[in-house]
């Protein structure tokens, strides 16, 4: 039950705050999003161009992201 509540809170946060801010602040074009599978394991990597990459990727990626970082 706790995992389900955390997932619901996560998606409510992402879809309300991040999507709202992104729609106001940015003009974006997303290419290739249809190639991301909806289920199963995925390793998604990116090169960071700015500190805004993480929130932007969280807002546009169609799945929940579990972040991993290394110094």
C-alpha positions, 0 to 999 in steps of 0.5 A: 500500500505504501508503494502505491501511495508513493507512486500516486504522489510521484505522478501527481507531483510530476504531472501537475507541477513539472508539466505546468512549469514546463508548459509555461516556461518552455517551447519544446519539441519531442522526437522519438517518444513513441519508441519508448516501451510502456512496460519492461526494463529500460535504461535511459541515459543522457548527457547533461547540458544544464541543471534543468535536464532532470526536471525536463526529462522527468516531465516529458518521459512517459514512464516513471524514472528512477534516477541514478547518479555518479560523481 
